[in-house]
């Protein structure tokens, strides 16, 4: 069963390469000659590069429980001398995973999370097989067997719980926030500062026109039933997946004059800072591992919405 699963995965990868050869070549050329790197250099004066072992680093962020189990069971495996029929398959899977992690860094391929997609199931399969070796080795020891089974149960439960949590955060940042702003606006106009670099992206995100106005004219728009949106601002605000992290940082003016007695301020998370989207762009992924992508809950990186309601 394990061998069949491995052959199926490898067959899918081979067929993808065969039937998407032109796309792969174009993507490889884009990685070798990427104009995004020039934009990044203009902004940062260097080209951010993803660190080595990106496969394990991304996995540790997106699936920490599974990759912690992989590392722990791999360490235990050195001491588990169980000669089972599954051991050669487990060894082959481990070698394949490690080889992938090394080659993806050495070769001029993209190192984004999508390039590791086909290997993630192999990590899960390797964890299951290594756990099976441990259970077989410690079968007569009730304490050790229970310890191993409870560890796997906690790993699986934690992985599922974190998956639902991440999914909830993504939905909240991408869909719920947009719907909340649209509901506040109703049929009234939506306005942003004329020099706010996020205006075009917010307009695309909300799927409606966003007017650009100077600060002095915004009060009248709010009084007429419109809403004002202040985009993310402050240091690092331009480090988003929008424009591959080359957007200029936005330093907003003081907007205290807009907020009056009859207005109310709301804040919504903005999806552009979530790690899942950062891992879909080379420069953003590198900046994430450098600690330069703001957290999605950072107060200044939220969308501030002021409405007369």
Order of alpha helices (4+ residues) and beta strands (2+ residues): alpha-alpha-alpha-alpha-alpha-alpha-alpha-alpha-alpha-beta-alpha-beta-alpha-beta-beta-alpha-alpha-beta
